[in-house]
């Protein structure tokens, strides 16, 4: 799963096939037609990723109380074949 974090408004949002923006409008992102590659933009945008398998496992083992199950997340590198930064200016 790919997400965008905005360093300005601190919004985090998941990508979809239609263009989405953060609350302040400084960042945007969307999936490409293949559902794997994506484009994003905005100087305050930081692309994030979740390991889908570890997220699904953590959800499956959600406890009734206490600390929840951890899952893998990461900051996507600035140069990534499946996450293209586009400067709209």
C-alpha positions in Angstrom: 0.0 0.0 0.0 1.3 3.4 -0.9 0.6 6.6 1.0 1.6 10.3 0.9 2.7 12.3 4.0 2.5 16.1 3.8 5.3 17.8 5.8 3.3 21.0 5.9 -0.1 19.9 7.3 1.0 16.4 8.5 -1.8 14.7 6.7 -1.3 11.1 5.6 -3.5 9.6 2.9 -3.7 6.5 0.8 -3.6 6.5 -2.9 -6.5 5.6 -5.2 -7.0 5.7 -9.0 -8.3 9.2 -8.9 -6.0 12.1 -7.8 -6.1 12.9 -4.1 -4.6 15.7 -2.1 -3.7 16.5 1.5 -5.8 18.8 3.6 -3.7 21.9 2.8 -3.6 21.0 -1.0 0.2 21.1 -1.2 0.6 17.4 -2.1 -1.1 15.0 -4.4 -0.9 11.4 -5.6 -2.7 8.6 -7.5 -2.1 5.0 -8.7 -1.5 4.3 -12.4 -3.7 2.0 -14.4 -1.7 -1.1 -13.4 -2.5 -0.5 -9.7 1.2 -0.8 -8.7 2.9 2.2 -10.1 2.0 5.7 -8.8 2.7 9.4 -9.4 2.8 12.1 -6.7 3.9 15.7 -6.4 4.3 18.7 -4.1 7.5 19.9 -2.5 6.2 18.8 0.9 5.3 15.3 -0.2 6.9 12.2 1.2 5.9 8.8 -0.2 5.3 6.0 2.3 4.8 2.3 2.0 3.2 -0.5 4.1 4.0 -4.1 3.7 0.5 -5.4 2.8 1.2 -8.9 4.2 2.4 -7.6 7.6 -0.5 -5.1 7.8 -3.1 -7.9 7.1 -1.4 -10.1 9.7 -1.4 -7.3 12.3 -5.1 -6.7 11.7 -5.8 -10.5 12.0 -4.1 -10.5 15.4 -5.6 -7.3 16.8 -5.7 -7.7 20.6 -8.7 -6.7 22.7 -6.5 -4.4 24.7 -2.8 -3.5 25.3 -0.3 -2.9 22.6 -1.3 -3.8 19.0 0.6 -5.9 16.6 3.4 -4.1 14.8 3.6 -4.1 11.0 6.3 -3.0 8.5 6.2 0.5 7.0 8.9 2.5 5.2 9.7 5.7 3.5 9.9 5.1 -0.3 13.1 6.3 -1.8 13.2 9.5 -3.9 14.2 7.4 -6.9 11.8 4.5 -7.2 10.6 2.7 -10.3 7.0 2.4 -9.1 6.7 5.8 -7.5 7.3 8.8 -9.9 7.6 12.3 -8.5 6.1 14.8 -10.9 6.8 18.6 -10.6 3.7 20.3 -11.8 5.2 23.8 -11.9 
